[in-house]
Amino acid sequence: MAVPKRRTSKRKKRARNTHKKAPAIAIQRCPRCQSMKRPHRVCAECGYYGGVQRVEAKEA
């Protein structure tokens, strides 16, 4: 069975793993109340999605 001759340095290991980061979370404005929300989800502030109220609005 093959065994590495030398230990992998921190620099080599980190360079190899640079692309393994989590993608940035997409955020957009709600067209109704202009609060920030994730796309394709009901707005937490007004409760609207696709121009129709889907859930009750959050109490302020």
mmCIF file as Biopython writes it, N, C-alpha, C and O atoms, coordinates in Angstrom:
data_model
#
loop_
_atom_site.group_PDB
_atom_site.id
_atom_site.type_symbol
_atom_site.label_atom_id
_atom_site.label_alt_id
_atom_site.label_comp_id
_atom_site.label_asym_id
_atom_site.label_entity_id
_atom_site.label_seq_id
_atom_site.pdbx_PDB_ins_code
_atom_site.Cartn_x
_atom_site.Cartn_y
_atom_site.Cartn_z
_atom_site.occupancy
_atom_site.B_iso_or_equiv
_atom_site.auth_seq_id
_atom_site.auth_asym_id
_atom_site.pdbx_PDB_model_num
ATOM 1   N N  . MET A ? 1  ? 0.839   -1.176 0.000  1.0 0.0 1  A 1 
ATOM 2   C CA . MET A ? 1  ? 0.000   0.000  0.000  1.0 0.0 1  A 1 
ATOM 3   C C  . MET A ? 1  ? 0.889   1.246  0.000  1.0 0.0 1  A 1 
ATOM 4   O O  . MET A ? 1  ? 1.879   1.297  0.730  1.0 0.0 1  A 1 
ATOM 5   N N  . ALA A ? 2  ? 0.547   2.242  -0.806 1.0 0.0 2  A 1 
ATOM 6   C CA . ALA A ? 2  ? 1.360   3.443  -0.933 1.0 0.0 2  A 1 
ATOM 7   C C  . ALA A ? 2  ? 1.242   4.322  0.306  1.0 0.0 2  A 1 
ATOM 8   O O  . ALA A ? 2  ? 0.155   4.516  0.851  1.0 0.0 2  A 1 
ATOM 9   N N  . VAL A ? 3  ? 2.382   4.849  0.736  1.0 0.0 3  A 1 
ATOM 10  C CA . VAL A ? 3  ? 2.452   5.723  1.907  1.0 0.0 3  A 1 
ATOM 11  C C  . VAL A ? 3  ? 3.167   6.999  1.483  1.0 0.0 3  A 1 
ATOM 12  O O  . VAL A ? 3  ? 4.199   6.920  0.817  1.0 0.0 3  A 1 
ATOM 13  N N  . PRO A ? 4  ? 2.647   8.188  1.851  1.0 0.0 4  A 1 
ATOM 14  C CA . PRO A ? 4  ? 3.324   9.426  1.474  1.0 0.0 4  A 1 
ATOM 15  C C  . PRO A ? 4  ? 4.725   9.505  2.081  1.0 0.0 4  A 1 
ATOM 16  O O  . PRO A ? 4  ? 4.927   9.138  3.239  1.0 0.0 4  A 1 
ATOM 17  N N  . LYS A ? 5  ? 5.681   9.983  1.302  1.0 0.0 5  A 1 
ATOM 18  C CA . LYS A ? 5  ? 7.060   10.088 1.784  1.0 0.0 5  A 1 
ATOM 19  C C  . LYS A ? 5  ? 7.225   11.273 2.734  1.0 0.0 5  A 1 
ATOM 20  O O  . LYS A ? 5  ? 7.968   11.195 3.712  1.0 0.0 5  A 1 
ATOM 21  N N  . ARG A ? 6  ? 6.531   12.366 2.439  1.0 0.0 6  A 1 
ATOM 22  C CA . ARG A ? 6  ? 6.617   13.572 3.261  1.0 0.0 6  A 1 
ATOM 23  C C  . ARG A ? 6  ? 5.224   14.020 3.686  1.0 0.0 6  A 1 
ATOM 24  O O  . ARG A ? 6  ? 4.235   13.775 2.996  1.0 0.0 6  A 1 
ATOM 25  N N  . ARG A ? 7  ? 5.173   14.677 4.830  1.0 0.0 7  A 1 
ATOM 26  C CA . ARG A ? 7  ? 3.919   15.248 5.323  1.0 0.0 7  A 1 
ATOM 27  C C  . ARG A ? 7  ? 3.516   16.417 4.422  1.0 0.0 7  A 1 
ATOM 28  O O  . ARG A ? 7  ? 4.371   17.202 4.012  1.0 0.0 7  A 1 
ATOM 29  N N  . THR A ? 8  ? 2.239   16.537 4.114  1.0 0.0 8  A 1 
ATOM 30  C CA . THR A ? 8  ? 1.747   17.656 3.316  1.0 0.0 8  A 1 
ATOM 31  C C  . THR A ? 8  ? 1.785   18.920 4.161  1.0 0.0 8  A 1 
ATOM 32  O O  . THR A ? 8  ? 1.255   18.946 5.272  1.0 0.0 8  A 1 
ATOM 33  N N  . SER A ? 9  ? 2.408   19.963 3.636  1.0 0.0 9  A 1 
ATOM 34  C CA . SER A ? 9  ? 2.549   21.206 4.389  1.0 0.0 9  A 1 
ATOM 35  C C  . SER A ? 9  ? 1.199   21.928 4.491  1.0 0.0 9  A 1 
ATOM 36  O O  . SER A ? 9  ? 0.272   21.653 3.729  1.0 0.0 9  A 1 
ATOM 37  N N  . LYS A ? 10 ? 1.112   22.857 5.450  1.0 0.0 10 A 1 
ATOM 38  C CA . LYS A ? 10 ? -0.118  23.631 5.628  1.0 0.0 10 A 1 
ATOM 39  C C  . LYS A ? 10 ? -0.413  24.446 4.370  1.0 0.0 10 A 1 
ATOM 40  O O  . LYS A ? 10 ? -1.569  24.586 3.970  1.0 0.0 10 A 1 
ATOM 41  N N  . ARG A ? 11 ? 0.626   24.976 3.757  1.0 0.0 11 A 1 
ATOM 42  C CA . ARG A ? 11 ? 0.452   25.785 2.556  1.0 0.0 11 A 1 
ATOM 43  C C  . ARG A ? 11 ? -0.139  24.969 1.416  1.0 0.0 11 A 1 
ATOM 44  O O  . ARG A ? 11 ? -1.074  25.420 0.755  1.0 0.0 11 A 1 
ATOM 45  N N  . LYS A ? 12 ? 0.391   23.781 1.178  1.0 0.0 12 A 1 
ATOM 46  C CA . LYS A ? 12 ? -0.131  22.913 0.117  1.0 0.0 12 A 1 
ATOM 47  C C  . LYS A ? 12 ? -1.568  22.501 0.398  1.0 0.0 12 A 1 
ATOM 48  O O  . LYS A ? 12 ? -2.416  22.510 -0.494 1.0 0.0 12 A 1 
ATOM 49  N N  . LYS A ? 13 ? -1.829  22.140 1.645  1.0 0.0 13 A 1 
ATOM 50  C CA . LYS A ? 13 ? -3.169  21.692 2.036  1.0 0.0 13 A 1 
ATOM 51  C C  . LYS A ? 13 ? -4.181  22.823 1.874  1.0 0.0 13 A 1 
ATOM 52  O O  . LYS A ? 13 ? -5.275  22.608 1.353  1.0 0.0 13 A 1 
ATOM 53  N N  . ARG A ? 14 ? -3.821  24.023 2.317  1.0 0.0 14 A 1 
ATOM 54  C CA . ARG A ? 14 ? -4.727  25.168 2.228  1.0 0.0 14 A 1 
ATOM 55  C C  . ARG A ? 14 ? -4.944  25.607 0.789  1.0 0.0 14 A 1 
ATOM 56  O O  . ARG A ? 14 ? -6.043  26.021 0.420  1.0 0.0 14 A 1 
ATOM 57  N N  . ALA A ? 15 ? -3.898  25.519 -0.022 1.0 0.0 15 A 1 
ATOM 58  C CA . ALA A ? 15 ? -4.027  25.880 -1.437 1.0 0.0 15 A 1 
ATOM 59  C C  . ALA A ? 15 ? -4.978  24.915 -2.143 1.0 0.0 15 A 1 
ATOM 60  O O  . ALA A ? 15 ? -5.757  25.325 -3.003 1.0 0.0 15 A 1 
ATOM 61  N N  . ARG A ? 16 ? -4.914  23.643 -1.782 1.0 0.0 16 A 1 
ATOM 62  C CA . ARG A ? 16 ? -5.779  22.632 -2.384 1.0 0.0 16 A 1 
ATOM 63  C C  . ARG A ? 16 ? -7.238  22.825 -1.967 1.0 0.0 16 A 1 
ATOM 64  O O  . ARG A ? 16 ? -8.152  22.529 -2.737 1.0 0.0 16 A 1 
ATOM 65  N N  . ASN A ? 17 ? -7.454  23.319 -0.753 1.0 0.0 17 A 1 
ATOM 66  C CA . ASN A ? 17 ? -8.810  23.426 -0.212 1.0 0.0 17 A 1 
ATOM 67  C C  . ASN A ? 17 ? -9.454  24.795 -0.408 1.0 0.0 17 A 1 
ATOM 68  O O  . ASN A ? 17 ? -10.544 25.028 0.115  1.0 0.0 17 A 1 
ATOM 69  N N  . THR A ? 18 ? -8.824  25.700 -1.136 1.0 0.0 18 A 1 
ATOM 70  C CA . THR A ? 18 ? -9.375  27.055 -1.278 1.0 0.0 18 A 1 
ATOM 71  C C  . THR A ? 18 ? -10.740 27.070 -1.968 1.0 0.0 18 A 1 
ATOM 72  O O  . THR A ? 18 ? -11.557 27.945 -1.683 1.0 0.0 18 A 1 
ATOM 73  N N  . HIS A ? 19 ? -11.002 26.125 -2.862 1.0 0.0 19 A 1 
ATOM 74  C CA . HIS A ? 19 ? -12.276 26.119 -3.580 1.0 0.0 19 A 1 
ATOM 75  C C  . HIS A ? 19 ? -13.393 25.432 -2.798 1.0 0.0 19 A 1 
ATOM 76  O O  . HIS A ? 19 ? -14.517 25.351 -3.294 1.0 0.0 19 A 1 
ATOM 77  N N  . LYS A ? 20 ? -13.121 24.942 -1.605 1.0 0.0 20 A 1 
ATOM 78  C CA . LYS A ? 20 ? -14.121 24.196 -0.838 1.0 0.0 20 A 1 
ATOM 79  C C  . LYS A ? 20 ? -14.956 25.076 0.087  1.0 0.0 20 A 1 
ATOM 80  O O  . LYS A ? 20 ? -15.546 24.568 1.040  1.0 0.0 20 A 1 
ATOM 81  N N  . LYS A ? 21 ? -15.020 26.373 -0.167 1.0 0.0 21 A 1 
ATOM 82  C CA . LYS A ? 21 ? -15.779 27.272 0.691  1.0 0.0 21 A 1 
ATOM 83  C C  . LYS A ? 21 ? -17.271 27.229 0.338  1.0 0.0 21 A 1 
ATOM 84  O O  . LYS A ? 21 ? -17.645 26.828 -0.764 1.0 0.0 21 A 1 
ATOM 85  N N  . ALA A ? 22 ? -18.104 27.641 1.276  1.0 0.0 22 A 1 
ATOM 86  C CA . ALA A ? 22 ? -19.554 27.667 1.061  1.0 0.0 22 A 1 
ATOM 87  C C  . ALA A ? 22 ? -19.910 28.829 0.135  1.0 0.0 22 A 1 
ATOM 88  O O  . ALA A ? 22 ? -19.297 29.893 0.226  1.0 0.0 22 A 1 
ATOM 89  N N  . PRO A ? 23 ? -20.886 28.649 -0.750 1.0 0.0 23 A 1 
ATOM 90  C CA . PRO A ? 23 ? -21.268 29.746 -1.638 1.0 0.0 23 A 1 
ATOM 91  C C  . PRO A ? 23 ? -21.982 30.855 -0.871 1.0 0.0 23 A 1 
ATOM 92  O O  . PRO A ? 23 ? -22.593 30.606 0.169  1.0 0.0 23 A 1 
ATOM 93  N N  . ALA A ? 24 ? -21.903 32.063 -1.382 1.0 0.0 24 A 1 
ATOM 94  C CA . ALA A ? 24 ? -22.561 33.201 -0.750 1.0 0.0 24 A 1 
ATOM 95  C C  . ALA A ? 24 ? -24.080 33.027 -0.842 1.0 0.0 24 A 1 
ATOM 96  O O  . ALA A ? 24 ? -24.595 32.544 -1.850 1.0 0.0 24 A 1 
ATOM 97  N N  . ILE A ? 25 ? -24.783 33.421 0.205  1.0 0.0 25 A 1 
ATOM 98  C CA . ILE A ? 25 ? -26.240 33.310 0.239  1.0 0.0 25 A 1 
ATOM 99  C C  . ILE A ? 25 ? -26.832 34.454 -0.585 1.0 0.0 25 A 1 
ATOM 100 O O  . ILE A ? 25 ? -26.510 35.620 -0.361 1.0 0.0 25 A 1 
ATOM 101 N N  . ALA A ? 26 ? -27.687 34.114 -1.526 1.0 0.0 26 A 1 
ATOM 102 C CA . ALA A ? 26 ? -28.325 35.116 -2.377 1.0 0.0 26 A 1 
ATOM 103 C C  . ALA A ? 26 ? -29.438 35.815 -1.593 1.0 0.0 26 A 1 
ATOM 104 O O  . ALA A ? 26 ? -30.262 35.171 -0.943 1.0 0.0 26 A 1 
ATOM 105 N N  . ILE A ? 27 ? -29.442 37.147 -1.671 1.0 0.0 27 A 1 
ATOM 106 C CA . ILE A ? 27 ? -30.463 37.955 -0.987 1.0 0.0 27 A 1 
ATOM 107 C C  . ILE A ? 27 ? -30.963 38.998 -1.975 1.0 0.0 27 A 1 
ATOM 108 O O  . ILE A ? 27 ? -30.182 39.585 -2.725 1.0 0.0 27 A 1 
ATOM 109 N N  . GLN A ? 28 ? -32.273 39.220 -1.968 1.0 0.0 28 A 1 
ATOM 110 C CA . GLN A ? 28 ? -32.855 40.237 -2.836 1.0 0.0 28 A 1 
ATOM 111 C C  . GLN A ? 28 ? -33.935 40.997 -2.072 1.0 0.0 28 A 1 
ATOM 112 O O  . GLN A ? 28 ? -34.353 40.573 -0.994 1.0 0.0 28 A 1 
ATOM 113 N N  . ARG A ? 29 ? -34.379 42.109 -2.625 1.0 0.0 29 A 1 
ATOM 114 C CA . ARG A ? 29 ? -35.414 42.917 -1.981 1.0 0.0 29 A 1 
ATOM 115 C C  . ARG A ? 29 ? -36.806 42.374 -2.315 1.0 0.0 29 A 1 
ATOM 116 O O  . ARG A ? 29 ? -37.063 41.915 -3.428 1.0 0.0 29 A 1 
ATOM 117 N N  . CYS A ? 30 ? -37.687 42.438 -1.326 1.0 0.0 30 A 1 
ATOM 118 C CA . CYS A ? 30 ? -39.086 42.069 -1.549 1.0 0.0 30 A 1 
ATOM 119 C C  . CYS A ? 30 ? -39.718 43.165 -2.410 1.0 0.0 30 A 1 
ATOM 120 O O  . CYS A ? 30 ? -39.580 44.345 -2.087 1.0 0.0 30 A 1 
ATOM 121 N N  . PRO A ? 31 ? -40.412 42.804 -3.505 1.0 0.0 31 A 1 
ATOM 122 C CA . PRO A ? 31 ? -41.000 43.838 -4.358 1.0 0.0 31 A 1 
ATOM 123 C C  . PRO A ? 31 ? -42.130 44.599 -3.679 1.0 0.0 31 A 1 
ATOM 124 O O  . PRO A ? 31 ? -42.485 45.692 -4.119 1.0 0.0 31 A 1 
ATOM 125 N N  . ARG A ? 32 ? -42.698 44.047 -2.624 1.0 0.0 32 A 1 
ATOM 126 C CA . ARG A ? 32 ? -43.815 44.702 -1.944 1.0 0.0 32 A 1 
ATOM 127 C C  . ARG A ? 32 ? -43.374 45.633 -0.813 1.0 0.0 32 A 1 
ATOM 128 O O  . ARG A ? 32 ? -43.784 46.793 -0.776 1.0 0.0 32 A 1 
ATOM 129 N N  . CYS A ? 33 ? -42.546 45.137 0.107  1.0 0.0 33 A 1 
ATOM 130 C CA . CYS A ? 33 ? -42.167 45.940 1.285  1.0 0.0 33 A 1 
ATOM 131 C C  . CYS A ? 33 ? -40.706 46.378 1.284  1.0 0.0 33 A 1 
ATOM 132 O O  . CYS A ? 33 ? -40.281 47.093 2.191  1.0 0.0 33 A 1 
ATOM 133 N N  . GLN A ? 34 ? -39.930 45.962 0.283  1.0 0.0 34 A 1 
ATOM 134 C CA . GLN A ? 34 ? -38.522 46.335 0.125  1.0 0.0 34 A 1 
ATOM 135 C C  . GLN A ? 34 ? -37.592 45.818 1.218  1.0 0.0 34 A 1 
ATOM 136 O O  . GLN A ? 34 ? -36.463 46.297 1.324  1.0 0.0 34 A 1 
ATOM 137 N N  . SER A ? 35 ? -38.024 44.862 2.029  1.0 0.0 35 A 1 
ATOM 138 C CA . SER A ? 35 ? -37.124 44.249 3.014  1.0 0.0 35 A 1 
ATOM 139 C C  . SER A ? 35 ? -36.325 43.151 2.320  1.0 0.0 35 A 1 
ATOM 140 O O  . SER A ? 35 ? -36.741 42.633 1.284  1.0 0.0 35 A 1 
ATOM 141 N N  . MET A ? 36 ? -35.180 42.799 2.894  1.0 0.0 36 A 1 
ATOM 142 C CA . MET A ? 36 ? -34.316 41.795 2.287  1.0 0.0 36 A 1 
ATOM 143 C C  . MET A ? 36 ? -34.851 40.394 2.584  1.0 0.0 36 A 1 
ATOM 144 O O  . MET A ? 36 ? -35.267 40.105 3.706  1.0 0.0 36 A 1 
ATOM 145 N N  . LYS A ? 37 ? -34.837 39.518 1.556  1.0 0.0 37 A 1 
ATOM 146 C CA . LYS A ? 37 ? -35.313 38.149 1.704  1.0 0.0 37 A 1 
ATOM 147 C C  . LYS A ? 37 ? -34.559 37.248 0.737  1.0 0.0 37 A 1 
ATOM 148 O O  . LYS A ? 37 ? -33.932 37.732 -0.206 1.0 0.0 37 A 1 
ATOM 149 N N  . ARG A ? 38 ? -34.616 35.937 0.967  1.0 0.0 38 A 1 
ATOM 150 C CA . ARG A ? 38 ? -34.005 34.974 0.059  1.0 0.0 38 A 1 
ATOM 151 C C  . ARG A ? 38 ? -34.940 34.752 -1.122 1.0 0.0 38 A 1 
ATOM 152 O O  . ARG A ? 38 ? -36.159 34.796 -0.954 1.0 0.0 38 A 1 
ATOM 153 N N  . PRO A ? 39 ? -34.399 34.516 -2.311 1.0 0.0 39 A 1 
ATOM 154 C CA . PRO A ? 39 ? -35.261 34.319 -3.481 1.0 0.0 39 A 1 
ATOM 155 C C  . PRO A ? 39 ? -36.091 33.043 -3.387 1.0 0.0 39 A 1 
ATOM 156 O O  . PRO A ? 39 ? -35.664 32.061 -2.779 1.0 0.0 39 A 1 
ATOM 157 N N  . HIS A ? 40 ? -37.259 33.062 -3.981 1.0 0.0 40 A 1 
ATOM 158 C CA . HIS A ? 40 ? -38.194 31.931 -4.047 1.0 0.0 40 A 1 
ATOM 159 C C  . HIS A ? 40 ? -38.694 31.528 -2.666 1.0 0.0 40 A 1 
ATOM 160 O O  . HIS A ? 40 ? -38.972 30.352 -2.429 1.0 0.0 40 A 1 
ATOM 161 N N  . ARG A ? 41 ? -38.813 32.491 -1.750 1.0 0.0 41 A 1 
ATOM 162 C CA . ARG A ? 41 ? -39.335 32.232 -0.407 1.0 0.0 41 A 1 
ATOM 163 C C  . ARG A ? 41 ? -40.321 33.329 -0.038 1.0 0.0 41 A 1 
ATOM 164 O O  . ARG A ? 41 ? -40.238 34.445 -0.550 1.0 0.0 41 A 1 
ATOM 165 N N  . VAL A ? 42 ? -41.244 33.014 0.843  1.0 0.0 42 A 1 
ATOM 166 C CA . VAL A ? 42 ? -42.219 33.991 1.326  1.0 0.0 42 A 1 
ATOM 167 C C  . VAL A ? 42 ? -41.473 35.044 2.134  1.0 0.0 42 A 1 
ATOM 168 O O  . VAL A ? 42 ? -40.573 34.716 2.906  1.0 0.0 42 A 1 
ATOM 169 N N  . CYS A ? 43 ? -41.845 36.300 1.957  1.0 0.0 43 A 1 
ATOM 170 C CA . CYS A ? 43 ? -41.223 37.388 2.714  1.0 0.0 43 A 1 
ATOM 171 C C  . CYS A ? 43 ? -41.639 37.266 4.178  1.0 0.0 43 A 1 
ATOM 172 O O  . CYS A ? 43 ? -42.822 37.113 4.484  1.0 0.0 43 A 1 
ATOM 173 N N  . ALA A ? 44 ? -40.659 37.333 5.079  1.0 0.0 44 A 1 
ATOM 174 C CA . ALA A ? 44 ? -40.941 37.211 6.516  1.0 0.0 44 A 1 
ATOM 175 C C  . ALA A ? 44 ? -41.637 38.452 7.069  1.0 0.0 44 A 1 
ATOM 176 O O  . ALA A ? 44 ? -42.355 38.363 8.065  1.0 0.0 44 A 1 
ATOM 177 N N  . GLU A ? 45 ? -41.434 39.608 6.435  1.0 0.0 45 A 1 
ATOM 178 C CA . GLU A ? 45 ? -42.004 40.856 6.936  1.0 0.0 45 A 1 
ATOM 179 C C  . GLU A ? 45 ? -43.476 41.021 6.550  1.0 0.0 45 A 1 
ATOM 180 O O  . GLU A ? 45 ? -44.317 41.298 7.405  1.0 0.0 45 A 1 
ATOM 181 N N  . CYS A ? 46 ? -43.783 40.849 5.259  1.0 0.0 46 A 1 
ATOM 182 C CA . CYS A ? 46 ? -45.160 41.090 4.808  1.0 0.0 46 A 1 
ATOM 183 C C  . CYS A ? 46 ? -45.943 39.810 4.541  1.0 0.0 46 A 1 
ATOM 184 O O  . CYS A ? 46 ? -47.173 39.850 4.495  1.0 0.0 46 A 1 
ATOM 185 N N  . GLY A ? 47 ? -45.272 38.679 4.363  1.0 0.0 47 A 1 
ATOM 186 C CA . GLY A ? 47 ? -45.955 37.409 4.151  1.0 0.0 47 A 1 
ATOM 187 C C  . GLY A ? 47 ? -46.396 37.164 2.728  1.0 0.0 47 A 1 
ATOM 188 O O  . GLY A ? 47 ? -47.182 36.249 2.482  1.0 0.0 47 A 1 
ATOM 189 N N  . TYR A ? 48 ? -45.910 37.961 1.772  1.0 0.0 48 A 1 
ATOM 190 C CA . TYR A ? 48 ? -46.325 37.828 0.375  1.0 0.0 48 A 1 
ATOM 191 C C  . TYR A ? 48 ? -45.304 37.039 -0.429 1.0 0.0 48 A 1 
ATOM 192 O O  . TYR A ? 48 ? -44.103 37.092 -0.164 1.0 0.0 48 A 1 
ATOM 193 N N  . TYR A ? 49 ? -45.805 36.308 -1.415 1.0 0.0 49 A 1 
ATOM 194 C CA . TYR A ? 49 ? -44.957 35.623 -2.394 1.0 0.0 49 A 1 
ATOM 195 C C  . TYR A ? 49 ? -45.714 35.583 -3.711 1.0 0.0 49 A 1 
ATOM 196 O O  . TYR A ? 49 ? -46.835 35.076 -3.767 1.0 0.0 49 A 1 
ATOM 197 N N  . GLY A ? 50 ? -45.120 36.106 -4.761 1.0 0.0 50 A 1 
ATOM 198 C CA . GLY A ? 50 ? -45.770 36.118 -6.077 1.0 0.0 50 A 1 
ATOM 199 C C  . GLY A ? 50 ? -46.996 37.002 -6.122 1.0 0.0 50 A 1 
ATOM 200 O O  . GLY A ? 50 ? -47.928 36.715 -6.872 1.0 0.0 50 A 1 
ATOM 201 N N  . GLY A ? 51 ? -47.024 38.080 -5.334 1.0 0.0 51 A 1 
ATOM 202 C CA . GLY A ? 51 ? -48.144 39.012 -5.331 1.0 0.0 51 A 1 
ATOM 203 C C  . GLY A ? 51 ? -49.354 38.546 -4.544 1.0 0.0 51 A 1 
ATOM 204 O O  . GLY A ? 51 ? -50.382 39.223 -4.546 1.0 0.0 51 A 1 
ATOM 205 N N  . VAL A ? 52 ? -49.259 37.397 -3.866 1.0 0.0 52 A 1 
ATOM 206 C CA . VAL A ? 52 ? -50.374 36.853 -3.084 1.0 0.0 52 A 1 
ATOM 207 C C  . VAL A ? 52 ? -49.901 36.653 -1.652 1.0 0.0 52 A 1 
ATOM 208 O O  . VAL A ? 52 ? -48.793 36.169 -1.421 1.0 0.0 52 A 1 
ATOM 209 N N  . GLN A ? 53 ? -50.745 37.027 -0.685 1.0 0.0 53 A 1 
ATOM 210 C CA . GLN A ? 53 ? -50.363 36.814 0.707  1.0 0.0 53 A 1 
ATOM 211 C C  . GLN A ? 53 ? -50.503 35.341 1.051  1.0 0.0 53 A 1 
ATOM 212 O O  . GLN A ? 53 ? -51.598 34.781 0.992  1.0 0.0 53 A 1 
ATOM 213 N N  . ARG A ? 54 ? -49.388 34.720 1.410  1.0 0.0 54 A 1 
ATOM 214 C CA . ARG A ? 54 ? -49.351 33.282 1.697  1.0 0.0 54 A 1 
ATOM 215 C C  . ARG A ? 54 ? -49.427 32.985 3.189  1.0 0.0 54 A 1 
ATOM 216 O O  . ARG A ? 54 ? -50.038 31.997 3.597  1.0 0.0 54 A 1 
ATOM 217 N N  . VAL A ? 55 ? -48.808 33.840 4.007  1.0 0.0 55 A 1 
ATOM 218 C CA . VAL A ? 55 ? -48.832 33.651 5.466  1.0 0.0 55 A 1 
ATOM 219 C C  . VAL A ? 55 ? -49.129 35.000 6.112  1.0 0.0 55 A 1 
ATOM 220 O O  . VAL A ? 55 ? -49.012 36.047 5.476  1.0 0.0 55 A 1 
ATOM 221 N N  . GLU A ? 56 ? -49.512 34.958 7.375  1.0 0.0 56 A 1 
ATOM 222 C CA . GLU A ? 56 ? -49.790 36.206 8.102  1.0 0.0 56 A 1 
ATOM 223 C C  . GLU A ? 56 ? -48.491 36.960 8.329  1.0 0.0 56 A 1 
ATOM 224 O O  . GLU A ? 56 ? -47.436 36.358 8.530  1.0 0.0 56 A 1 
ATOM 225 N N  . ALA A ? 57 ? -48.579 38.278 8.294  1.0 0.0 57 A 1 
ATOM 226 C CA . ALA A ? 57 ? -47.400 39.112 8.500  1.0 0.0 57 A 1 
ATOM 227 C C  . ALA A ? 57 ? -46.937 39.025 9.947  1.0 0.0 57 A 1 
ATOM 228 O O  . ALA A ? 57 ? -47.736 38.791 10.853 1.0 0.0 57 A 1 
ATOM 229 N N  . LYS A ? 58 ? -45.662 39.212 10.148 1.0 0.0 58 A 1 
ATOM 230 C CA . LYS A ? 58 ? -45.061 39.146 11.469 1.0 0.0 58 A 1 
ATOM 231 C C  . LYS A ? 58 ? -45.473 40.384 12.272 1.0 0.0 58 A 1 
ATOM 232 O O  . LYS A ? 58 ? -45.473 41.494 11.742 1.0 0.0 58 A 1 
ATOM 233 N N  . GLU A ? 59 ? -45.825 40.194 13.560 1.0 0.0 59 A 1 
ATOM 234 C CA . GLU A ? 59 ? -46.199 41.315 14.426 1.0 0.0 59 A 1 
ATOM 235 C C  . GLU A ? 59 ? -44.949 42.143 14.752 1.0 0.0 59 A 1 
ATOM 236 O O  . GLU A ? 59 ? -43.903 41.586 15.086 1.0 0.0 59 A 1 
ATOM 237 N N  . ALA A ? 60 ? -45.062 43.468 14.654 1.0 0.0 60 A 1 
ATOM 238 C CA . ALA A ? 60 ? -43.896 44.313 14.920 1.0 0.0 60 A 1 
ATOM 239 C C  . ALA A ? 60 ? -43.877 44.844 16.329 1.0 0.0 60 A 1 
ATOM 240 O O  . ALA A ? 60 ? -42.956 45.570 16.703 1.0 0.0 60 A 1 
#
